Amino acid sequence: MTLSLRYTLKPTDADTVADICTDTAFFRDDEIQIARELVEETLANPNSGYSFIFAEIDGEVVGYICYGDIPGTVGSFEIYWIATLKRCQGQGVGATLLKAAENALRELNARHIYIHTSGTELYTPTRNFYLKNEYAQVAELTDFYMVGDSELIFRKVLK
């Protein structure tokens, strides 16, 4: 069982991303549709500003990350999506994807990487994952996603 990374999009990746997001049981249907649309937009326009990395084990996509620059900034980038199949969580797939994206962003002279996530109890493991990977919480927007669901913003300063 070997983990490999793929940096190019395939036409089937929109379905794959939707399947992964559904499998996590973290995302609402509208959020899954957004994840799908980002793949479709990038397939239609490779200069869309979104980049993807896919983690594969024995040819099966088990996780992915989507990132890009933040328009109107110099050197600030965002991790828009990161998700791993439930059965592969806790096995280093997410950390491998995050490190690969960080390395790609260093090559683009990134100064900061931002990640936005939910403040609900469901997302406690997600927040712990970001903290473990040296991201610091820098802001909270109360009731952002809906009443009772704050947006938490994490940042990593790249050196």
C-alpha positions as CSV (number, residue, x, y, z in Angstrom):
1,M,0.0,0.0,0.0
2,T,1.8,3.1,-1.3
3,L,0.6,6.7,-1.0
4,S,1.3,8.8,-4.1
5,L,0.4,12.3,-5.0
6,R,-1.2,13.6,-8.3
7,Y,-1.0,17.3,-9.2
8,T,-3.2,17.2,-12.3
9,L,-6.9,17.2,-12.7
10,K,-8.9,14.5,-14.5
11,P,-12.5,14.8,-15.7
12,T,-13.6,12.3,-13.1
13,D,-12.3,14.3,-10.2
14,A,-15.4,16.4,-9.8
15,D,-17.3,13.2,-8.9
16,T,-14.4,11.9,-6.8
17,V,-14.2,15.2,-4.8
18,A,-18.0,15.0,-4.1
19,D,-17.7,11.4,-3.0
20,I,-14.8,12.2,-0.6
21,C,-16.7,15.1,0.9
22,T,-19.8,13.1,1.3
23,D,-17.9,10.2,2.9
24,T,-16.5,12.5,5.6
25,A,-20.0,13.3,6.9
26,F,-18.7,16.8,7.6
27,F,-20.2,18.8,4.7
28,R,-23.7,19.9,3.8
29,D,-25.0,19.2,0.3
30,D,-24.5,22.8,-0.8
31,E,-20.9,22.7,0.4
32,I,-20.3,19.5,-1.5
33,Q,-21.7,21.2,-4.6
34,I,-19.2,24.0,-4.2
35,A,-16.3,21.6,-3.9
36,R,-17.5,19.9,-7.1
37,E,-17.9,23.2,-8.9
38,L,-14.3,24.3,-8.1
39,V,-13.0,21.2,-9.9
40,E,-15.3,21.8,-12.8
41,E,-14.3,25.5,-13.0
42,T,-10.6,24.6,-12.9
43,L,-11.0,21.9,-15.6
44,A,-12.8,24.5,-17.8
45,N,-10.3,27.2,-17.0
46,P,-6.9,26.0,-15.8
47,N,-6.1,29.7,-14.8
48,S,-9.0,29.8,-12.4
49,G,-6.7,30.3,-9.4
50,Y,-7.4,27.0,-7.8
51,S,-4.8,24.2,-7.5
52,F,-5.4,20.6,-6.5
53,I,-3.4,17.8,-5.2
54,F,-4.8,14.3,-4.9
55,A,-3.6,11.5,-2.6
56,E,-3.9,8.0,-4.1
57,I,-3.4,4.6,-2.6
58,D,-3.0,1.8,-5.2
59,G,-4.7,4.0,-7.8
60,E,-7.7,5.0,-5.6
61,V,-8.1,8.7,-4.7
62,V,-8.4,8.8,-0.9
63,G,-8.0,12.5,-0.2
64,Y,-7.5,15.9,-1.8
65,I,-6.5,19.5,-1.1
66,C,-7.5,22.6,-3.0
67,Y,-5.6,25.8,-2.5
68,G,-4.9,29.1,-4.2
69,D,-3.9,32.7,-3.8
70,I,-6.1,35.3,-2.1
71,P,-6.9,38.0,-4.7
72,G,-5.8,41.4,-3.7
73,T,-2.9,40.2,-1.5
74,V,0.8,39.8,-2.0
75,G,2.0,36.4,-0.8
76,S,-1.2,35.3,1.0
77,F,-2.8,32.0,0.1
78,E,-5.7,29.9,1.3
79,I,-6.3,26.2,1.8
80,Y,-9.9,26.1,0.5
81,W,-10.6,22.4,0.9
82,I,-8.9,19.4,2.4
83,A,-10.7,16.1,2.9
84,T,-9.8,12.5,3.3
85,L,-12.0,9.4,3.1
86,K,-13.1,8.5,6.6
87,R,-11.4,5.1,6.6
88,C,-8.0,6.8,5.8
89,Q,-8.2,9.6,8.4
90,G,-5.5,9.5,11.1
91,Q,-3.1,7.7,8.8
92,G,-1.1,10.7,7.6
93,V,-2.9,11.3,4.3
94,G,-4.1,14.8,5.3
95,A,-0.7,15.8,6.7
96,T,1.0,14.6,3.5
97,L,-1.4,16.7,1.4
98,L,-1.0,19.7,3.6
99,K,2.8,19.5,3.4
100,A,2.7,19.1,-0.3
101,A,0.5,22.2,-0.7
102,E,2.8,24.1,1.7
103,N,5.8,23.1,-0.4
104,A,4.1,24.2,-3.6
105,L,3.2,27.5,-2.0
106,R,6.7,28.1,-0.9
107,E,7.8,27.9,-4.5
108,L,5.3,30.6,-5.2
109,N,6.9,32.8,-2.5
110,A,3.9,32.5,-0.2
111,R,4.2,34.4,3.1
112,H,1.0,33.2,4.8
113,I,-1.4,30.3,4.4
114,Y,-4.9,30.8,5.8
115,I,-7.5,28.1,6.5
116,H,-11.1,28.8,7.5
117,T,-13.1,26.2,9.4
118,S,-16.2,25.8,11.6
119,G,-16.2,26.3,15.3
120,T,-18.7,23.5,16.0
121,E,-17.9,20.5,18.1
122,L,-17.9,18.3,14.9
123,Y,-14.8,20.2,13.7
124,T,-12.8,19.7,16.9
125,P,-10.6,17.0,15.2
126,T,-10.1,19.3,12.2
127,R,-9.0,22.2,14.4
128,N,-6.7,19.9,16.3
129,F,-5.2,18.8,13.0
130,Y,-4.4,22.4,12.0
131,L,-2.8,23.1,15.4
132,K,-0.7,19.9,15.2
133,N,0.5,21.1,11.8
134,E,1.7,24.4,13.2
135,Y,-1.3,26.6,12.2
136,A,-2.4,29.2,14.8
137,Q,-5.9,30.4,15.3
138,V,-5.9,34.1,14.4
139,A,-9.6,35.1,14.3
140,E,-13.1,34.1,15.1
141,L,-16.2,35.4,13.3
142,T,-19.1,34.6,15.6
143,D,-22.2,33.1,14.0
144,F,-20.6,33.3,10.5
145,Y,-21.8,30.1,8.9
146,M,-25.1,30.1,10.8
147,V,-26.3,31.0,14.3
148,G,-24.1,29.0,16.7
149,D,-21.4,28.2,14.1
150,S,-18.5,30.6,14.1
151,E,-15.8,30.7,11.5
152,L,-12.4,30.1,12.9
153,I,-9.4,31.4,10.8
154,F,-6.0,29.7,11.1
155,R,-2.7,30.9,9.7
156,K,0.7,29.6,9.2
157,V,3.6,31.9,8.5
158,L,6.0,30.4,6.0
159,K,9.7,31.0,6.3
